[in-house]
Amino acid sequence: MIIVRINYIFVRMTTKLTLSVDQSLIEQAKAYAKNNGTSVSKMVEQYLRSVLKSSKDTVKSKSDILDALTGILEDPGPNWNEDDARYEYFKKKYDL
């Protein structure tokens, strides 16, 4: 009888990133990280995650807005011409 034991270890891969940041800001960030039991790298990672999550939420809300606006304007049809439309707009606006 053969017994095989398989252990799965999930490791999150990290990659180094070089940033150029004002020296005083780096010092403040290091002090903040030390006082809060974290690292500047983890702070940057958390910030990037929050920005990306926020951006996904924004894309969704923009999509919702576009869905709500879809169909409220009349289709101008195949003979629509931008120059003619602009002319008609100004003609009406300035009572020409």
ZIBELDA-V56247 format. One record per residue. RES is the residue in one letter. PHI is phi in radians with two decimals (none if undefined). Layout:
BEGIN
res=RES phi=PHI
res=RES phi=PHI
END
This chain:
BEGIN
res=M phi=none
res=I phi=-1.94
res=I phi=-1.94
res=V phi=-2.02
res=R phi=-1.93
res=I phi=-2.03
res=N phi=-1.91
res=Y phi=-1.81
res=I phi=-2.10
res=F phi=-1.71
res=V phi=-2.05
res=R phi=-1.44
res=M phi=-1.34
res=T phi=-2.10
res=T phi=-2.27
res=K phi=-1.27
res=L phi=-2.40
res=T phi=-1.77
res=L phi=-2.11
res=S phi=-1.84
res=V phi=-2.37
res=D phi=-0.94
res=Q phi=-1.00
res=S phi=-1.15
res=L phi=-1.16
res=I phi=-1.07
res=E phi=-1.09
res=Q phi=-1.13
res=A phi=-1.13
res=K phi=-1.11
res=A phi=-1.13
res=Y phi=-1.08
res=A phi=-1.07
res=K phi=-1.09
res=N phi=-1.18
res=N phi=-1.91
res=G phi=1.13
res=T phi=-2.40
res=S phi=-2.21
res=V phi=-1.10
res=S phi=-1.05
res=K phi=-1.15
res=M phi=-1.09
res=V phi=-1.14
res=E phi=-1.07
res=Q phi=-1.10
res=Y phi=-1.09
res=L phi=-1.09
res=R phi=-1.07
res=S phi=-1.18
res=V phi=-1.14
res=L phi=-1.17
res=K phi=-1.13
res=S phi=-1.08
res=S phi=-1.15
res=K phi=-1.13
res=D phi=-1.11
res=T phi=-1.14
res=V phi=-1.05
res=K phi=-1.13
res=S phi=-1.18
res=K phi=-1.12
res=S phi=-1.11
res=D phi=-1.08
res=I phi=-1.13
res=L phi=-1.08
res=D phi=-1.08
res=A phi=-1.18
res=L phi=-1.48
res=T phi=-1.05
res=G phi=1.60
res=I phi=-1.40
res=L phi=-1.75
res=E phi=-1.30
res=D phi=-1.23
res=P phi=-1.27
res=G phi=1.55
res=P phi=-1.27
res=N phi=-1.62
res=W phi=-1.17
res=N phi=-2.32
res=E phi=-1.05
res=D phi=-1.09
res=D phi=-1.13
res=A phi=-1.12
res=R phi=-1.10
res=Y phi=-1.06
res=E phi=-1.12
res=Y phi=-1.08
res=F phi=-1.19
res=K phi=-1.06
res=K phi=-1.24
res=K phi=-1.09
res=Y phi=-1.76
res=D phi=0.86
res=L phi=-1.56
END
